[in-house]
């Protein structure tokens, strides 16, 4: 699966400004033999700082709105602006 380079650049600048470590795990398609279906494993973005981790899921081009980010336990998806705000607040509360 393709991971948009602009998204990576934006997140890398954000992580550098707030001194977060960031690791990307690229998503992939899972195809089932003898079936006309497949499953999507999303991109995973791991933010970490001071031994605290936050995993963010991102489907990129495979969603209707490719700019959505998902965090476990949160009901609504995030946009690029709101996920950055969420990450800052998450680490501020947990450090």
PDB file of N, CA, C and O in Angstrom, chain B, residues numbered from 101:
ATOM      1  N   UNK B 101       0.848  -1.182   0.000  1.00  0.00           N
ATOM      2  CA  UNK B 101       0.000   0.000   0.000  1.00  0.00           C
ATOM      3  C   UNK B 101       0.885   1.235   0.000  1.00  0.00           C
ATOM      4  O   UNK B 101       1.983   1.238   0.556  1.00  0.00           O
ATOM      5  N   UNK B 102       0.396   2.249  -0.618  1.00  0.00           N
ATOM      6  CA  UNK B 102       1.109   3.515  -0.728  1.00  0.00           C
ATOM      7  C   UNK B 102       0.910   4.341   0.539  1.00  0.00           C
ATOM      8  O   UNK B 102      -0.200   4.403   1.068  1.00  0.00           O
ATOM      9  N   UNK B 103       1.964   4.969   1.027  1.00  0.00           N
ATOM     10  CA  UNK B 103       1.884   5.882   2.172  1.00  0.00           C
ATOM     11  C   UNK B 103       2.284   7.256   1.648  1.00  0.00           C
ATOM     12  O   UNK B 103       3.430   7.451   1.243  1.00  0.00           O
ATOM     13  N   UNK B 104       1.381   8.181   1.651  1.00  0.00           N
ATOM     14  CA  UNK B 104       1.587   9.508   1.080  1.00  0.00           C
ATOM     15  C   UNK B 104       2.817  10.187   1.682  1.00  0.00           C
ATOM     16  O   UNK B 104       2.924  10.320   2.901  1.00  0.00           O
ATOM     17  N   UNK B 105       3.741  10.615   0.823  1.00  0.00           N
ATOM     18  CA  UNK B 105       4.980  11.257   1.276  1.00  0.00           C
ATOM     19  C   UNK B 105       4.719  12.594   1.976  1.00  0.00           C
ATOM     20  O   UNK B 105       5.447  12.949   2.903  1.00  0.00           O
ATOM     21  N   UNK B 106       3.704  13.334   1.553  1.00  0.00           N
ATOM     22  CA  UNK B 106       3.363  14.597   2.214  1.00  0.00           C
ATOM     23  C   UNK B 106       2.919  14.354   3.653  1.00  0.00           C
ATOM     24  O   UNK B 106       3.244  15.130   4.551  1.00  0.00           O
ATOM     25  N   UNK B 107       2.181  13.282   3.862  1.00  0.00           N
ATOM     26  CA  UNK B 107       1.749  12.915   5.213  1.00  0.00           C
ATOM     27  C   UNK B 107       2.957  12.579   6.078  1.00  0.00           C
ATOM     28  O   UNK B 107       3.050  13.029   7.220  1.00  0.00           O
ATOM     29  N   UNK B 108       3.872  11.798   5.544  1.00  0.00           N
ATOM     30  CA  UNK B 108       5.076  11.432   6.294  1.00  0.00           C
ATOM     31  C   UNK B 108       5.896  12.670   6.621  1.00  0.00           C
ATOM     32  O   UNK B 108       6.363  12.817   7.751  1.00  0.00           O
ATOM     33  N   UNK B 109       6.080  13.560   5.656  1.00  0.00           N
ATOM     34  CA  UNK B 109       6.843  14.794   5.890  1.00  0.00           C
ATOM     35  C   UNK B 109       6.202  15.645   6.983  1.00  0.00           C
ATOM     36  O   UNK B 109       6.889  16.152   7.870  1.00  0.00           O
ATOM     37  N   UNK B 110       4.887  15.794   6.912  1.00  0.00           N
ATOM     38  CA  UNK B 110       4.175  16.595   7.905  1.00  0.00           C
ATOM     39  C   UNK B 110       4.309  15.999   9.302  1.00  0.00           C
ATOM     40  O   UNK B 110       4.558  16.720  10.269  1.00  0.00           O
ATOM     41  N   UNK B 111       4.142  14.686   9.405  1.00  0.00           N
ATOM     42  CA  UNK B 111       4.250  14.027  10.709  1.00  0.00           C
ATOM     43  C   UNK B 111       5.681  14.042  11.231  1.00  0.00           C
ATOM     44  O   UNK B 111       5.896  14.157  12.438  1.00  0.00           O
ATOM     45  N   UNK B 112       6.657  13.929  10.344  1.00  0.00           N
ATOM     46  CA  UNK B 112       8.059  13.995  10.776  1.00  0.00           C
ATOM     47  C   UNK B 112       8.402  15.376  11.335  1.00  0.00           C
ATOM     48  O   UNK B 112       9.088  15.479  12.352  1.00  0.00           O
ATOM     49  N   UNK B 113       7.929  16.439  10.677  1.00  0.00           N
ATOM     50  CA  UNK B 113       8.156  17.797  11.196  1.00  0.00           C
ATOM     51  C   UNK B 113       7.484  17.975  12.548  1.00  0.00           C
ATOM     52  O   UNK B 113       8.072  18.542  13.468  1.00  0.00           O
ATOM     53  N   UNK B 114       6.260  17.495  12.669  1.00  0.00           N
ATOM     54  CA  UNK B 114       5.525  17.569  13.927  1.00  0.00           C
ATOM     55  C   UNK B 114       6.290  16.840  15.032  1.00  0.00           C
ATOM     56  O   UNK B 114       6.468  17.375  16.126  1.00  0.00           O
ATOM     57  N   UNK B 115       6.741  15.619  14.744  1.00  0.00           N
ATOM     58  CA  UNK B 115       7.463  14.820  15.743  1.00  0.00           C
ATOM     59  C   UNK B 115       8.771  15.504  16.142  1.00  0.00           C
ATOM     60  O   UNK B 115       9.144  15.493  17.315  1.00  0.00           O
ATOM     61  N   UNK B 116       9.450  16.084  15.194  1.00  0.00           N
ATOM     62  CA  UNK B 116      10.709  16.772  15.500  1.00  0.00           C
ATOM     63  C   UNK B 116      10.464  17.984  16.394  1.00  0.00           C
ATOM     64  O   UNK B 116      11.217  18.211  17.342  1.00  0.00           O
ATOM     65  N   UNK B 117       9.424  18.764  16.107  1.00  0.00           N
ATOM     66  CA  UNK B 117       9.106  19.954  16.907  1.00  0.00           C
ATOM     67  C   UNK B 117       8.792  19.612  18.357  1.00  0.00           C
ATOM     68  O   UNK B 117       9.142  20.372  19.260  1.00  0.00           O
ATOM     69  N   UNK B 118       8.142  18.485  18.591  1.00  0.00           N
ATOM     70  CA  UNK B 118       7.733  18.109  19.946  1.00  0.00           C
ATOM     71  C   UNK B 118       8.611  16.999  20.533  1.00  0.00           C
ATOM     72  O   UNK B 118       8.301  16.446  21.588  1.00  0.00           O
ATOM     73  N   UNK B 119       9.690  16.684  19.851  1.00  0.00           N
ATOM     74  CA  UNK B 119      10.664  15.681  20.307  1.00  0.00           C
ATOM     75  C   UNK B 119      10.037  14.313  20.563  1.00  0.00           C
ATOM     76  O   UNK B 119      10.356  13.639  21.543  1.00  0.00           O
ATOM     77  N   UNK B 120       9.141  13.920  19.664  1.00  0.00           N
ATOM     78  CA  UNK B 120       8.583  12.571  19.692  1.00  0.00           C
ATOM     79  C   UNK B 120       9.426  11.695  18.780  1.00  0.00           C
ATOM     80  O   UNK B 120       9.962  12.164  17.776  1.00  0.00           O
ATOM     81  N   UNK B 121       9.537  10.444  19.128  1.00  0.00           N
ATOM     82  CA  UNK B 121      10.072   9.455  18.193  1.00  0.00           C
ATOM     83  C   UNK B 121       8.895   8.947  17.383  1.00  0.00           C
ATOM     84  O   UNK B 121       7.795   8.788  17.911  1.00  0.00           O
ATOM     85  N   UNK B 122       9.120   8.693  16.115  1.00  0.00           N
ATOM     86  CA  UNK B 122       8.036   8.230  15.258  1.00  0.00           C
ATOM     87  C   UNK B 122       8.546   7.063  14.425  1.00  0.00           C
ATOM     88  O   UNK B 122       9.638   7.116  13.859  1.00  0.00           O
ATOM     89  N   UNK B 123       7.734   6.005  14.358  1.00  0.00           N
ATOM     90  CA  UNK B 123       8.062   4.818  13.570  1.00  0.00           C
ATOM     91  C   UNK B 123       6.864   4.503  12.692  1.00  0.00           C
ATOM     92  O   UNK B 123       5.721   4.530  13.148  1.00  0.00           O
ATOM     93  N   UNK B 124       7.136   4.204  11.427  1.00  0.00           N
ATOM     94  CA  UNK B 124       6.077   3.884  10.470  1.00  0.00           C
ATOM     95  C   UNK B 124       6.109   2.394  10.147  1.00  0.00           C
ATOM     96  O   UNK B 124       7.171   1.816   9.915  1.00  0.00           O
ATOM     97  N   UNK B 125       4.932   1.791  10.138  1.00  0.00           N
ATOM     98  CA  UNK B 125       4.765   0.419   9.698  1.00  0.00           C
ATOM     99  C   UNK B 125       3.756   0.459   8.552  1.00  0.00           C
ATOM    100  O   UNK B 125       2.588   0.791   8.754  1.00  0.00           O
ATOM    101  N   UNK B 126       4.208   0.127   7.372  1.00  0.00           N
ATOM    102  CA  UNK B 126       3.357   0.244   6.199  1.00  0.00           C
ATOM    103  C   UNK B 126       2.256  -0.808   6.199  1.00  0.00           C
ATOM    104  O   UNK B 126       2.478  -1.958   6.577  1.00  0.00           O
ATOM    105  N   UNK B 127       1.076  -0.398   5.773  1.00  0.00           N
ATOM    106  CA  UNK B 127      -0.060  -1.297   5.676  1.00  0.00           C
ATOM    107  C   UNK B 127       0.047  -2.182   4.453  1.00  0.00           C
ATOM    108  O   UNK B 127       0.934  -2.003   3.618  1.00  0.00           O
ATOM    109  N   UNK B 128      -0.860  -3.134   4.352  1.00  0.00           N
ATOM    110  CA  UNK B 128      -0.833  -4.065   3.230  1.00  0.00           C
ATOM    111  C   UNK B 128      -2.225  -4.656   3.024  1.00  0.00           C
ATOM    112  O   UNK B 128      -3.089  -4.586   3.898  1.00  0.00           O
ATOM    113  N   UNK B 129      -2.413  -5.234   1.849  1.00  0.00           N
ATOM    114  CA  UNK B 129      -3.655  -5.919   1.523  1.00  0.00           C
ATOM    115  C   UNK B 129      -3.472  -7.410   1.796  1.00  0.00           C
ATOM    116  O   UNK B 129      -2.437  -7.993   1.475  1.00  0.00           O
ATOM    117  N   UNK B 130      -4.484  -8.007   2.386  1.00  0.00           N
ATOM    118  CA  UNK B 130      -4.490  -9.448   2.627  1.00  0.00           C
ATOM    119  C   UNK B 130      -5.488 -10.046   1.647  1.00  0.00           C
ATOM    120  O   UNK B 130      -6.681  -9.748   1.700  1.00  0.00           O
ATOM    121  N   UNK B 131      -4.990 -10.889   0.753  1.00  0.00           N
ATOM    122  CA  UNK B 131      -5.859 -11.517  -0.246  1.00  0.00           C
ATOM    123  C   UNK B 131      -6.097 -12.964   0.154  1.00  0.00           C
ATOM    124  O   UNK B 131      -5.178 -13.661   0.583  1.00  0.00           O
ATOM    125  N   UNK B 132      -7.321 -13.401   0.011  1.00  0.00           N
ATOM    126  CA  UNK B 132      -7.702 -14.764   0.363  1.00  0.00           C
ATOM    127  C   UNK B 132      -7.813 -15.594  -0.904  1.00  0.00           C
ATOM    128  O   UNK B 132      -8.488 -15.208  -1.858  1.00  0.00           O
ATOM    129  N   UNK B 133      -7.141 -16.740  -0.901  1.00  0.00           N
ATOM    130  CA  UNK B 133      -7.204 -17.644  -2.051  1.00  0.00           C
ATOM    131  C   UNK B 133      -8.624 -18.132  -2.265  1.00  0.00           C
ATOM    132  O   UNK B 133      -9.364 -18.386  -1.314  1.00  0.00           O
ATOM    133  N   UNK B 134      -8.984 -18.257  -3.522  1.00  0.00           N
ATOM    134  CA  UNK B 134     -10.279 -18.810  -3.930  1.00  0.00           C
ATOM    135  C   UNK B 134     -11.467 -18.008  -3.373  1.00  0.00           C
ATOM    136  O   UNK B 134     -12.558 -18.547  -3.189  1.00  0.00           O
ATOM    137  N   UNK B 135     -11.241 -16.729  -3.113  1.00  0.00           N
ATOM    138  CA  UNK B 135     -12.332 -15.866  -2.636  1.00  0.00           C
ATOM    139  C   UNK B 135     -12.207 -14.515  -3.328  1.00  0.00           C
ATOM    140  O   UNK B 135     -11.117 -14.107  -3.728  1.00  0.00           O
ATOM    141  N   UNK B 136     -13.298 -13.853  -3.457  1.00  0.00           N
ATOM    142  CA  UNK B 136     -13.325 -12.565  -4.131  1.00  0.00           C
ATOM    143  C   UNK B 136     -13.320 -11.428  -3.107  1.00  0.00           C
ATOM    144  O   UNK B 136     -13.984 -10.411  -3.307  1.00  0.00           O
ATOM    145  N   UNK B 137     -12.576 -11.596  -2.015  1.00  0.00           N
ATOM    146  CA  UNK B 137     -12.500 -10.566  -0.986  1.00  0.00           C
ATOM    147  C   UNK B 137     -11.052 -10.380  -0.553  1.00  0.00           C
ATOM    148  O   UNK B 137     -10.197 -11.243  -0.753  1.00  0.00           O
ATOM    149  N   UNK B 138     -10.819  -9.246   0.034  1.00  0.00           N
ATOM    150  CA  UNK B 138      -9.506  -8.991   0.631  1.00  0.00           C
ATOM    151  C   UNK B 138      -9.720  -8.106   1.860  1.00  0.00           C
ATOM    152  O   UNK B 138     -10.770  -7.483   2.016  1.00  0.00           O
ATOM    153  N   UNK B 139      -8.727  -8.063   2.710  1.00  0.00           N
ATOM    154  CA  UNK B 139      -8.782  -7.245   3.927  1.00  0.00           C
ATOM    155  C   UNK B 139      -7.637  -6.242   3.871  1.00  0.00           C
ATOM    156  O   UNK B 139      -6.616  -6.479   3.225  1.00  0.00           O
ATOM    157  N   UNK B 140      -7.820  -5.141   4.545  1.00  0.00           N
ATOM    158  CA  UNK B 140      -6.806  -4.091   4.576  1.00  0.00           C
ATOM    159  C   UNK B 140      -6.194  -4.023   5.970  1.00  0.00           C
ATOM    160  O   UNK B 140      -6.903  -3.883   6.967  1.00  0.00           O
ATOM    161  N   UNK B 141      -4.886  -4.122   6.026  1.00  0.00           N
ATOM    162  CA  UNK B 141      -4.163  -3.855   7.262  1.00  0.00           C
ATOM    163  C   UNK B 141      -3.676  -2.414   7.152  1.00  0.00           C
ATOM    164  O   UNK B 141      -2.885  -2.107   6.260  1.00  0.00           O
ATOM    165  N   UNK B 142      -4.122  -1.529   8.025  1.00  0.00           N
ATOM    166  CA  UNK B 142      -3.800  -0.107   7.871  1.00  0.00           C
ATOM    167  C   UNK B 142      -2.332   0.187   8.156  1.00  0.00           C
ATOM    168  O   UNK B 142      -1.619  -0.628   8.742  1.00  0.00           O
ATOM    169  N   UNK B 143      -1.900   1.368   7.729  1.00  0.00           N
ATOM    170  CA  UNK B 143      -0.592   1.858   8.144  1.00  0.00           C
ATOM    171  C   UNK B 143      -0.648   2.080   9.650  1.00  0.00           C
ATOM    172  O   UNK B 143      -1.675   2.494  10.187  1.00  0.00           O
ATOM    173  N   UNK B 144       0.449   1.804  10.316  1.00  0.00           N
ATOM    174  CA  UNK B 144       0.522   2.032  11.761  1.00  0.00           C
ATOM    175  C   UNK B 144       1.616   3.058  12.009  1.00  0.00           C
ATOM    176  O   UNK B 144       2.725   2.938  11.487  1.00  0.00           O
ATOM    177  N   UNK B 145       1.300   4.059  12.804  1.00  0.00           N
ATOM    178  CA  UNK B 145       2.246   5.114  13.137  1.00  0.00           C
ATOM    179  C   UNK B 145       2.412   5.083  14.643  1.00  0.00           C
ATOM    180  O   UNK B 145       1.453   5.300  15.385  1.00  0.00           O
ATOM    181  N   UNK B 146       3.618   4.817  15.092  1.00  0.00           N
ATOM    182  CA  UNK B 146       3.893   4.710  16.519  1.00  0.00           C
ATOM    183  C   UNK B 146       4.641   5.955  16.977  1.00  0.00           C
ATOM    184  O   UNK B 146       5.758   6.222  16.533  1.00  0.00           O
ATOM    185  N   UNK B 147       4.013   6.710  17.868  1.00  0.00           N
ATOM    186  CA  UNK B 147       4.635   7.871  18.492  1.00  0.00           C
ATOM    187  C   UNK B 147       5.118   7.449  19.871  1.00  0.00           C
ATOM    188  O   UNK B 147       4.400   6.763  20.598  1.00  0.00           O
ATOM    189  N   UNK B 148       6.316   7.849  20.230  1.00  0.00           N
ATOM    190  CA  UNK B 148       6.818   7.505  21.559  1.00  0.00           C
ATOM    191  C   UNK B 148       7.671   8.633  22.112  1.00  0.00           C
ATOM    192  O   UNK B 148       8.316   9.383  21.380  1.00  0.00           O
ATOM    193  N   UNK B 149       7.646   8.719  23.435  1.00  0.00           N
ATOM    194  CA  UNK B 149       8.444   9.701  24.157  1.00  0.00           C
ATOM    195  C   UNK B 149       8.508   9.244  25.606  1.00  0.00           C
ATOM    196  O   UNK B 149       7.480   8.945  26.214  1.00  0.00           O
ATOM    197  N   UNK B 150       9.707   9.192  26.155  1.00  0.00           N
ATOM    198  CA  UNK B 150       9.896   8.808  27.558  1.00  0.00           C
ATOM    199  C   UNK B 150       9.199   7.489  27.903  1.00  0.00           C
ATOM    200  O   UNK B 150       8.514   7.401  28.922  1.00  0.00           O
ATOM    201  N   UNK B 151       9.368   6.478  27.072  1.00  0.00           N
ATOM    202  CA  UNK B 151       8.794   5.142  27.282  1.00  0.00           C
ATOM    203  C   UNK B 151       7.266   5.103  27.267  1.00  0.00           C
ATOM    204  O   UNK B 151       6.670   4.141  27.752  1.00  0.00           O
ATOM    205  N   UNK B 152       6.641   6.117  26.729  1.00  0.00           N
ATOM    206  CA  UNK B 152       5.184   6.136  26.546  1.00  0.00           C
ATOM    207  C   UNK B 152       4.933   6.046  25.049  1.00  0.00           C
ATOM    208  O   UNK B 152       5.564   6.755  24.265  1.00  0.00           O
ATOM    209  N   UNK B 153       4.008   5.171  24.653  1.00  0.00           N
ATOM    210  CA  UNK B 153       3.730   4.940  23.236  1.00  0.00           C
ATOM    211  C   UNK B 153       2.270   5.236  22.911  1.00  0.00           C
ATOM    212  O   UNK B 153       1.381   5.069  23.746  1.00  0.00           O
ATOM    213  N   UNK B 154       2.049   5.676  21.686  1.00  0.00           N
ATOM    214  CA  UNK B 154       0.699   5.877  21.170  1.00  0.00           C
ATOM    215  C   UNK B 154       0.675   5.357  19.741  1.00  0.00           C
ATOM    216  O   UNK B 154       1.454   5.805  18.900  1.00  0.00           O
ATOM    217  N   UNK B 155      -0.221   4.407  19.464  1.00  0.00           N
ATOM    218  CA  UNK B 155      -0.361   3.831  18.137  1.00  0.00           C
ATOM    219  C   UNK B 155      -1.525   4.497  17.418  1.00  0.00           C
ATOM    220  O   UNK B 155      -2.637   4.560  17.942  1.00  0.00           O
ATOM    221  N   UNK B 156      -1.261   4.992  16.213  1.00  0.00           N
ATOM    222  CA  UNK B 156      -2.269   5.643  15.381  1.00  0.00           C
ATOM    223  C   UNK B 156      -2.401   4.824  14.099  1.00  0.00           C
ATOM    224  O   UNK B 156      -1.394   4.449  13.498  1.00  0.00           O
ATOM    225  N   UNK B 157      -3.622   4.549  13.682  1.00  0.00           N
ATOM    226  CA  UNK B 157      -3.884   3.807  12.445  1.00  0.00           C
ATOM    227  C   UNK B 157      -4.298   4.774  11.350  1.00  0.00           C
ATOM    228  O   UNK B 157      -5.009   5.749  11.593  1.00  0.00           O
ATOM    229  N   UNK B 158      -3.839   4.487  10.140  1.00  0.00           N
ATOM    230  CA  UNK B 158      -4.138   5.356   8.992  1.00  0.00           C
ATOM    231  C   UNK B 158      -4.301   4.488   7.750  1.00  0.00           C
ATOM    232  O   UNK B 158      -3.412   3.698   7.429  1.00  0.00           O
ATOM    233  N   UNK B 159      -5.424   4.623   7.048  1.00  0.00           N
ATOM    234  CA  UNK B 159      -5.708   3.792   5.878  1.00  0.00           C
ATOM    235  C   UNK B 159      -5.264   4.415   4.560  1.00  0.00           C
ATOM    236  O   UNK B 159      -5.308   3.734   3.536  1.00  0.00           O
ATOM    237  N   UNK B 160      -4.842   5.665   4.537  1.00  0.00           N
ATOM    238  CA  UNK B 160      -4.360   6.361   3.352  1.00  0.00           C
ATOM    239  C   UNK B 160      -5.397   6.342   2.239  1.00  0.00           C
ATOM    240  O   UNK B 160      -6.526   6.776   2.469  1.00  0.00           O
ATOM    241  N   UNK B 161      -5.073   5.865   1.055  1.00  0.00           N
ATOM    242  CA  UNK B 161      -5.955   5.950  -0.112  1.00  0.00           C
ATOM    243  C   UNK B 161      -7.110   4.960  -0.082  1.00  0.00           C
ATOM    244  O   UNK B 161      -7.949   4.984  -0.983  1.00  0.00           O
ATOM    245  N   UNK B 162      -7.183   4.102   0.908  1.00  0.00           N
ATOM    246  CA  UNK B 162      -8.185   3.053   0.910  1.00  0.00           C
ATOM    247  C   UNK B 162      -9.452   3.422   1.676  1.00  0.00           C
ATOM    248  O   UNK B 162     -10.323   2.575   1.875  1.00  0.00           O
ATOM    249  N   UNK B 163      -9.559   4.657   2.098  1.00  0.00           N
ATOM    250  CA  UNK B 163     -10.777   5.127   2.748  1.00  0.00           C
ATOM    251  C   UNK B 163     -11.392   6.195   1.863  1.00  0.00           C
ATOM    252  O   UNK B 163     -10.709   6.762   1.011  1.00  0.00           O
ATOM    253  N   UNK B 164     -12.680   6.477   2.056  1.00  0.00           N
ATOM    254  CA  UNK B 164     -13.327   7.532   1.278  1.00  0.00           C
ATOM    255  C   UNK B 164     -12.625   8.863   1.494  1.00  0.00           C
ATOM    256  O   UNK B 164     -12.381   9.607   0.544  1.00  0.00           O
ATOM    257  N   UNK B 165     -12.305   9.158   2.741  1.00  0.00           N
ATOM    258  CA  UNK B 165     -11.555  10.365   3.067  1.00  0.00           C
ATOM    259  C   UNK B 165     -10.201   9.904   3.574  1.00  0.00           C
ATOM    260  O   UNK B 165     -10.081   9.429   4.704  1.00  0.00           O
ATOM    261  N   UNK B 166      -9.181  10.043   2.737  1.00  0.00           N
ATOM    262  CA  UNK B 166      -7.884   9.455   3.060  1.00  0.00           C
ATOM    263  C   UNK B 166      -7.139  10.171   4.177  1.00  0.00           C
ATOM    264  O   UNK B 166      -6.054   9.732   4.559  1.00  0.00           O
ATOM    265  N   UNK B 167      -7.671  11.232   4.700  1.00  0.00           N
ATOM    266  CA  UNK B 167      -6.984  11.989   5.738  1.00  0.00           C
ATOM    267  C   UNK B 167      -7.502  11.673   7.135  1.00  0.00           C
ATOM    268  O   UNK B 167      -7.466  12.535   8.013  1.00  0.00           O
ATOM    269  N   UNK B 168      -7.978  10.465   7.354  1.00  0.00           N
ATOM    270  CA  UNK B 168      -8.500  10.095   8.663  1.00  0.00           C
ATOM    271  C   UNK B 168      -7.516   9.211   9.416  1.00  0.00           C
ATOM    272  O   UNK B 168      -6.863   8.340   8.842  1.00  0.00           O
ATOM    273  N   UNK B 169      -7.430   9.462  10.720  1.00  0.00           N
ATOM    274  CA  UNK B 169      -6.539   8.728  11.610  1.00  0.00           C
ATOM    275  C   UNK B 169      -7.378   8.160  12.744  1.00  0.00           C
ATOM    276  O   UNK B 169      -8.346   8.782  13.182  1.00  0.00           O
ATOM    277  N   UNK B 170      -7.005   6.982  13.217  1.00  0.00           N
ATOM    278  CA  UNK B 170      -7.786   6.299  14.232  1.00  0.00           C
ATOM    279  C   UNK B 170      -6.903   5.934  15.422  1.00  0.00           C
ATOM    280  O   UNK B 170      -5.758   5.512  15.262  1.00  0.00           O
ATOM    281  N   UNK B 171      -7.465   6.107  16.622  1.00  0.00           N
ATOM    282  CA  UNK B 171      -6.770   5.757  17.869  1.00  0.00           C
ATOM    283  C   UNK B 171      -7.691   4.813  18.634  1.00  0.00           C
ATOM    284  O   UNK B 171      -8.888   5.070  18.762  1.00  0.00           O
ATOM    285  N   UNK B 172      -7.131   3.733  19.136  1.00  0.00           N
ATOM    286  CA  UNK B 172      -7.901   2.758  19.900  1.00  0.00           C
ATOM    287  C   UNK B 172      -8.566   3.426  21.095  1.00  0.00           C
ATOM    288  O   UNK B 172      -7.927   4.177  21.832  1.00  0.00           O
ATOM    289  N   UNK B 173      -9.833   3.152  21.280  1.00  0.00           N
ATOM    290  CA  UNK B 173     -10.569   3.693  22.414  1.00  0.00           C
ATOM    291  C   UNK B 173     -11.271   5.011  22.125  1.00  0.00           C
ATOM    292  O   UNK B 173     -12.076   5.473  22.934  1.00  0.00           O
ATOM    293  N   UNK B 174     -10.981   5.617  20.992  1.00  0.00           N
ATOM    294  CA  UNK B 174     -11.641   6.867  20.616  1.00  0.00           C
ATOM    295  C   UNK B 174     -12.762   6.553  19.630  1.00  0.00           C
ATOM    296  O   UNK B 174     -12.591   5.735  18.726  1.00  0.00           O
ATOM    297  N   UNK B 175     -13.892   7.197  19.808  1.00  0.00           N
ATOM    298  CA  UNK B 175     -15.067   6.894  18.990  1.00  0.00           C
ATOM    299  C   UNK B 175     -15.004   7.477  17.594  1.00  0.00           C
ATOM    300  O   UNK B 175     -15.473   6.851  16.643  1.00  0.00           O
ATOM    301  N   UNK B 176     -14.441   8.652  17.450  1.00  0.00           N
ATOM    302  CA  UNK B 176     -14.424   9.334  16.155  1.00  0.00           C
ATOM    303  C   UNK B 176     -13.023   9.355  15.567  1.00  0.00           C
ATOM    304  O   UNK B 176     -12.036   9.410  16.301  1.00  0.00           O
ATOM    305  N   UNK B 177     -12.937   9.311  14.244  1.00  0.00           N
ATOM    306  CA  UNK B 177     -11.623   9.440  13.607  1.00  0.00           C
ATOM    307  C   UNK B 177     -11.120  10.886  13.692  1.00  0.00           C
ATOM    308  O   UNK B 177     -11.880  11.805  13.996  1.00  0.00           O
ATOM    309  N   UNK B 178      -9.854  11.061  13.424  1.00  0.00           N
ATOM    310  CA  UNK B 178      -9.212  12.370  13.508  1.00  0.00           C
ATOM    311  C   UNK B 178      -8.739  12.821  12.133  1.00  0.00           C
ATOM    312  O   UNK B 178      -8.425  11.997  11.274  1.00  0.00           O
ATOM    313  N   UNK B 179      -8.691  14.128  11.932  1.00  0.00           N
ATOM    314  CA  UNK B 179      -8.052  14.711  10.766  1.00  0.00           C
ATOM    315  C   UNK B 179      -6.587  14.949  11.116  1.00  0.00           C
ATOM    316  O   UNK B 179      -6.178  14.715  12.254  1.00  0.00           O
ATOM    317  N   UNK B 180      -5.804  15.404  10.164  1.00  0.00           N
ATOM    318  CA  UNK B 180      -4.385  15.676  10.437  1.00  0.00           C
ATOM    319  C   UNK B 180      -4.229  16.707  11.551  1.00  0.00           C
ATOM    320  O   UNK B 180      -3.404  16.524  12.447  1.00  0.00           O
ATOM    321  N   UNK B 181      -4.994  17.769  11.511  1.00  0.00           N
ATOM    322  CA  UNK B 181      -4.897  18.824  12.536  1.00  0.00           C
ATOM    323  C   UNK B 181      -5.319  18.289  13.900  1.00  0.00           C
ATOM    324  O   UNK B 181      -4.639  18.526  14.899  1.00  0.00           O
ATOM    325  N   UNK B 182      -6.433  17.574  13.944  1.00  0.00           N
ATOM    326  CA  UNK B 182      -6.929  17.111  15.242  1.00  0.00           C
ATOM    327  C   UNK B 182      -6.081  15.972  15.815  1.00  0.00           C
ATOM    328  O   UNK B 182      -5.989  15.841  17.035  1.00  0.00           O
ATOM    329  N   UNK B 183      -5.453  15.139  14.958  1.00  0.00           N
ATOM    330  CA  UNK B 183      -4.602  14.076  15.512  1.00  0.00           C
ATOM    331  C   UNK B 183      -3.350  14.675  16.129  1.00  0.00           C
ATOM    332  O   UNK B 183      -2.866  14.178  17.145  1.00  0.00           O
ATOM    333  N   UNK B 184      -2.820  15.728  15.536  1.00  0.00           N
ATOM    334  CA  UNK B 184      -1.647  16.389  16.120  1.00  0.00           C
ATOM    335  C   UNK B 184      -1.991  16.970  17.484  1.00  0.00           C
ATOM    336  O   UNK B 184      -1.203  16.854  18.423  1.00  0.00           O
ATOM    337  N   UNK B 185      -3.153  17.589  17.601  1.00  0.00           N
ATOM    338  CA  UNK B 185      -3.606  18.141  18.876  1.00  0.00           C
ATOM    339  C   UNK B 185      -3.790  17.022  19.898  1.00  0.00           C
ATOM    340  O   UNK B 185      -3.378  17.152  21.051  1.00  0.00           O
ATOM    341  N   UNK B 186      -4.414  15.921  19.469  1.00  0.00           N
ATOM    342  CA  UNK B 186      -4.643  14.777  20.354  1.00  0.00           C
ATOM    343  C   UNK B 186      -3.317  14.211  20.866  1.00  0.00           C
ATOM    344  O   UNK B 186      -3.187  13.914  22.053  1.00  0.00           O
ATOM    345  N   UNK B 187      -2.346  14.064  19.988  1.00  0.00           N
ATOM    346  CA  UNK B 187      -1.046  13.504  20.373  1.00  0.00           C
ATOM    347  C   UNK B 187      -0.344  14.405  21.377  1.00  0.00           C
ATOM    348  O   UNK B 187       0.207  13.917  22.363  1.00  0.00           O
ATOM    349  N   UNK B 188      -0.356  15.706  21.143  1.00  0.00           N
ATOM    350  CA  UNK B 188       0.263  16.645  22.100  1.00  0.00           C
ATOM    351  C   UNK B 188      -0.383  16.516  23.468  1.00  0.00           C
ATOM    352  O   UNK B 188       0.314  16.427  24.479  1.00  0.00           O
ATOM    353  N   UNK B 189      -1.712  16.505  23.508  1.00  0.00           N
ATOM    354  CA  UNK B 189      -2.436  16.404  24.777  1.00  0.00           C
ATOM    355  C   UNK B 189      -2.215  15.042  25.441  1.00  0.00           C
ATOM    356  O   UNK B 189      -2.088  14.959  26.663  1.00  0.00           O
ATOM    357  N   UNK B 190      -2.169  13.994  24.650  1.00  0.00           N
ATOM    358  CA  UNK B 190      -1.959  12.643  25.182  1.00  0.00           C
ATOM    359  C   UNK B 190      -0.626  12.565  25.925  1.00  0.00           C
ATOM    360  O   UNK B 190      -0.570  12.051  27.042  1.00  0.00           O
ATOM    361  N   UNK B 191       0.432  13.066  25.320  1.00  0.00           N
ATOM    362  CA  UNK B 191       1.746  13.000  25.955  1.00  0.00           C
ATOM    363  C   UNK B 191       1.869  14.005  27.093  1.00  0.00           C
ATOM    364  O   UNK B 191       2.594  13.764  28.058  1.00  0.00           O
ATOM    365  N   UNK B 192       1.174  15.114  26.986  1.00  0.00           N
ATOM    366  CA  UNK B 192       1.202  16.091  28.089  1.00  0.00           C
ATOM    367  C   UNK B 192       0.562  15.477  29.342  1.00  0.00           C
ATOM    368  O   UNK B 192       1.061  15.677  30.449  1.00  0.00           O
ATOM    369  N   UNK B 193      -0.539  14.730  29.176  1.00  0.00           N
ATOM    370  CA  UNK B 193      -1.225  14.108  30.321  1.00  0.00           C
ATOM    371  C   UNK B 193      -0.439  12.941  30.900  1.00  0.00           C
ATOM    372  O   UNK B 193      -0.489  12.702  32.106  1.00  0.00           O
ATOM    373  N   UNK B 194       0.289  12.210  30.055  1.00  0.00           N
ATOM    374  CA  UNK B 194       0.909  10.951  30.479  1.00  0.00           C
ATOM    375  C   UNK B 194       2.394  11.059  30.828  1.00  0.00           C
ATOM    376  O   UNK B 194       3.002  10.066  31.228  1.00  0.00           O
ATOM    377  N   UNK B 195       2.969  12.205  30.688  1.00  0.00           N
ATOM    378  CA  UNK B 195       4.405  12.345  31.042  1.00  0.00           C
ATOM    379  C   UNK B 195       4.522  12.953  32.415  1.00  0.00           C
ATOM    380  O   UNK B 195       5.631  13.158  32.908  1.00  0.00           O
TER     381      UNK B 195
END
